[in-house]
Structures are given as structure tokens and as C-alpha cells.
Amino acid sequence: MAIQAIGPGKIGASAQATSLQQKPEGKPFIETLKESLAQVNSLQKDAGTAVGDLTTGKNQEIHQTMIAIEKADVSFQMMMQVRNKILSAYEEISRMQI
């Protein structure tokens, strides 16, 4: 049984062929960002509705209202952190010299 040597041309060619054949799967970043913003907005609206129901005396318990408010707060804080990271990356890219 003969063992054949693997040259650098064979490794590079096979790696390039597999990378060209594979297409990235999933949604574009902007779509994911839009969906996340819509979800945060929905949680904010739910919290507002819960507070309104509590103040008007509808069948809304205080712990459910507090949970809705905290969900909205945590999601908003997360959105702000993502925004800060995106702005930081944009600033870093804009400072790069071409």
C-alpha cells in the first residue's frame, strides 16, 4: 500500500471548493434586527396594557403587571446594549484606513 504525499495545492483547492459550495444559511442580519425590535416593541405594549388594566381595576393582578414590566425592561436594556455594540463596531470600521 503506497502512501501519497499531500501537497499544499491539494489542501487549498479542496478547502476553496467546499467554501464556495456552502452558502450561508439563515436570515440576513437586518431581518433579525427588525424582528428583535418588533418583539421589544410588543413587550413594551404588553407592559403598557398591563399597567392600564391594573390602574382601571380590570382582572389584572399586580405580580402579572410587574412581570410584564420587567420583561419589557430587560428586553429594552438588551436592545440598547446591542445598539451600543453596533455603533461601536461602526465607529471602529469608520476609523480604519484603507
N, C-alpha and C positions, 0 to 999 in steps of 0.2 A: 504494500500500500504506500503510494507516494504522497508526501505532504507538499502542497503547493504554497509558495510564499504569497502573502497578501501585500500588495504594494499600496502606496498612498493614493494612487489614481483610482483604484478599485473601491476603497473606502469612501472617498469623497463623492464618487459618482453614484454609489448606492444611497448615500445619505441625501444627496441632492434629489435623486429620483423619488425617494419616499417623501421628502418635504414638499416637493412640487405636487405630488399626487394627493396629499392630505389638504383638505380645505378646512378652515376653522369653522367649528360648529357653534351654534348658539346665536343669540341676538346681538345686534350691534350695541355698543356702549350707550349711545344716545337713547335707544329704546328702553334699555334697562333703567337709565336715569329718569326718563319720563314716567315709567311705571312706578318707580320708587317715589317720585314727587306726588303722583296721584294717590298713592297709598298713604303718604303722610297727610295730604290734604283731607282724605277720607277720615283718617283718625282724628284730625282736628275738628272736623264737622261733627263726628260722633260725640266727641267730648263736649262740644257746644250744645248739642241736643240733650245730652245727659244733664248738663248743668241747668238748661232751660226746664227740663222735666222735673228736676229736683226743686227748683225755685217756684214752679207753678203748682206743686203738690201732686203731680201725677204719680203713678205707681213706680217710683224710682227710688231705690234705696241708696243711702249715702256711700256705701262701700262700692257699689257698681259705678257710681259717679266718679269716685276717687280713682278707681282702676282705669276708667276711660281717660281721665285727665292725665294720669301717669303714663299710659300708653302713648298718648299724643305728645307729651313732653319728651319722653325718651326717643321717640321716632324723630321729633324735630331736632333734638340735640345731635342725633346721629347724622341727619341730613346736613346740619351745619358743619360737622366735622368733615364729612365727605366734600362739601363745598370748599372748605378751607384747604383740604389736600389737593383738590383740583386746581384751585387758584395758585397754590404754592408750586405745583408742577408746571403750570403755565408760565409763571414768573421765571422759574428756573430755565425753562426751554427758551424763553424770550431773551435771556441773558447770554445764551450760548452764542459763540462766534462761529460764523460759517466760513 
